[in-house]
Amino acid sequence: MIADVDTRPTETGPIETGPLGTGPTDTGPIGTGPIDWAPEPPATSSVDGPLFPVGLVVRGRRCLVVGGGRVAARKARALLRCGAAVTVVAPEAHEVLRLLHEEGALAGEGTVGASEEQLLEVQARHYERGEAAGYRLVVAATGDPDVDAAVYEDAEAAGTWVNSADDPAHCSMVLPAVWRTGTVTVAVSTDGASPALAAWLRSQVAESMGEHVGLLAALLGEARHQLQDEGRPTGSVDWLAILEGPVPAWVAEGRLAEARAAISAAIAGDPPG
């Protein structure tokens, strides 16, 4: 029994694979400004898209990973980090445990915690037809086209979301390349057209944003909670003015007290200086 998540993208490449993360659902860094409804240019893709981006809450929900190799281990770790109750099924399912140990996923900072460790169940056996119906989300990662196809068919018949590794034609959901820091999640998908491009774009975004955006999000979250506690509408604050001022740079430089003071002044009605 274990639990953690791999921080590598599921489209491909290093860093993080958000099991179910997605990019922003409306517009701008804080949802300000008009939404651009212009159609995107056509792209070559194996997915019957366009995709509808969504972030799934999997904490406490049963998820199935069919497969026992490295790909299955990464998917299991990603789901576990998000709090899902994961069952891994495969004759070689014990390999998932070995791989997680090998990658250092079971000890040390940023790995699975004791509470999450109880969320992983490993069953060393073959997949049984129809069992996908008992789960909220299913990942097929055996590398055997016949088995993965059977898992997909069962999940589709049961109305269960399913991802088949490296097989977009047998997916009702795809797993984007993800970067996380704090509560900030950036996800990139190419609708299955180019996993390498998705991973590269994810890396470019991560490099340009920096780890400090997680702290920035935390400070802005504090301010929003303060407004809500006071019964004031969060839309009454010019958040864009805060973000275009010195606050992001101060956070990046570790000047958190100054950043917090500027945010407090802004929500009180004084422009950030």
N, C-alpha and C positions, 0 to 999 in steps of 0.2 A: 504494500500500500504506500503510495507516494503521491506527490503532487507538485507540480511546478510548470513553468512554461518556458519554452525555448524562445530566445529573443532573436529569432531569425525569420525572415519573411517566408510566407508560404508560397508566394509566387516564386521566389528564389532569392539567393544571396544572403549575406550576413546581416547582422543587426537583429531586427525583431519581427516575428511573424505574429501579428495580431491574429489570434484565432478568429475573432469576429469583429475586429475593429473596422471603422470606416472613416472616411474623410468628412468634412463639414457638410451638413445637410442643407444649409441655406446659403449665406453669402458673407463675405468679409470675415475679418478676424473675430468680430463680435456680433455678427448678424446684422450689421448696419448697411444701409444703402440698398438700392434696388436689386432684385434678382435678375440675372441675365438669362432670359429664356431662349436665346438664339440657339438653333440646333448646332450640335457639334459635327465636325467633319466626319465622314464615314471612315471606319477603320476595319481592317481585316481581323476577324475574331472567330474562335470556335464556339463562343458562347452565344446563345440565342438571346442577345441583348437588345437595347442597352440595359445595363445593370441598374438596379435601384439600391443606392447605398443605404446601409442601415447598421446600427450597432446593437448587437443582441446581448441581453442580460442572461448569462448562463449560470450564474451563481446558484448552487443548490439543485440545478436541473441535470437530469441524466443524459449523458452523451456517450456515444459508442465510437470507438476507433477500432477498425478491423485491419489488422496487420501487426507485424512484430519487428520491423526493421527500423532504420534511422528516420525515415519519413514519418512512420507511425509514432515514433518516440517524440519527434518534434511537435506533431499535432497534439499528442496527449499532454505534453508539457504546456503548450499554449493554452489549452482549455483549462487545465488545472490551475494555472496562475490566475485565471479569471473566476475561479471558484466552482467550476463545473464538477459534478460527480461523474467521473470517467471510468468506463469499462473498456479494457483492451482485450480483444479476442483474436487469437491466432495460435496455431500449433507451436510457434516459436515466440509466443508473447512474452516469455521470460526474458527475451533479448531486450525488450523495452526497459526493464529494470537495469540490466547490465549496461545498456547504453547511457541511461540517465546517470548511473554511477560513474561511468567512464568520462562523461562530459562534466562531471563535478556538479551535477544538478541537484544532488541530494544533500549537500552540505555547503555551508558558507553563505556569504552575503548575496542576496539576490536570487536565492534558490528557494525550493519549496519549504514551507513552514510546517510545524508539527500538526497544526489543524488541517492544513491542506493535504497532509500525508495520508489522512484517512479517506480521501476522496477518490483514490485510484484503486480499482479492482482489476487484477490481471487473471484471465482465464485461458490456460494453455489448451486450446481445442480449436476445431474448425468452426467457422461461422455456420449457424443454423438458419435455414431459410425462414424468413418471416420475422426474425427477432428484431430487426431494425424498427419494427412498429412500436416497440416498447421504449423508444428514446425520443428526446426532443430534437436531437441533432446527431448526424452520423457522418463519419469520415471513413472512406474506403481507401486503404493504402497498402494493399497486399502486393501490388506489382503483378498480380495474376489477373488478366483481363476478364476471365470467366467469373472469378469470385467477386471482383469489384463491380462487374455488371450486375451480378445477382444482388449485391448489397444495394446498388442504385435502384434496381427495379422494386425491391421490397420497400425501400424508404419512400419512393415515389408513390407506390400504391397506398402507403399508410399516411401520406401527407406530411412526411418528416423531411426536414431540410437535410440535404446530403451533398458532400463534396467528395469527388473522386480525384485523388492526387494525379496530376499530369494528364488529366482526361476531361477537358472542359465539356465535351459532349455529354458526359454523364454526371453533370453537376446541376443542382438547383440553387447552389450558392457557390461563390468562389471566395478564396481567402487572400486578401490583398497583402502586399508588402507593407509592414507596419513599423513605425518608430514611436516610442513612448518615452516621455519624461514627466514624472509627476502625473497630473491628471490630463496632460496634453497627449492626444493620440493623433498621429498623422498616418493615413493609409493611402496607398497608391495602387490602382489596378489598371490594367490595360485590357480588361475583358478577356484575358487569356491569350491575347495576341503576342505579347512579349514579356514573359516573367523577368527576363534580364533587364529590360527597360524599366519595369516597375521597381525593381530593387535599386537600380541606379538612381532613379528619380527620388526614391525614398532617402537614399544616402545624401543626395544633394540638398534636400530639404532639411535633413537632420544637421548637416554641416552648417547651413546658412542660419538656422534658428538657434542652435546651441542649447545646452542643457538648462540654462537659466530660465527658459520659458515655462518650465514646470513651476518654479518659484513665483514667476510673474502671475501665472494662473491662480496660484494659491492666494496671493495678495488680493487679486481682483475678486476672487471668490469670497474672501473675508468681507470685502466692501459690499458685495451684493447681499450677503447674509445680514449685514448690519442694516442695510436699507429695508430688507424684508422684515427684520425684527422691529423696525420703527414704523412699519406699515406704509413705507414710501415705495412708489413704483420704481423698479430698476431702470425703466426706460427714460426716467427723468434726468439721467446722468449722461453727459457726452463722453462715452467710453472711448470713442475714437480719438478725441482730443488728448485723453490720458495716454493712449498708446502711441500717439504721434509726438508726444512730449519727451521729457528726459527720463521718465520712469523706466522704460525697458533698459536703457543704458545703465541706469543706476543699479537695477537688479543684476545685470550682467557683471557689474563691477563689485557686487557684494554690498552695496550701500542700501541695505534693505530698510533701515530706519528712515532714511530720507525718502525712499520710494513709498513706504507706507504712509508717511506724513503727507506726501503730495497727493496720494490717492484719497486720503481722508479729507484733505482740503477741497479736492475736486467734487466729492460727493456732498460736501457741505455747501457747495455753490461757488467756491473760489477756483478760478482756473489754475491748472498745474503750472508751476513756475520752473 
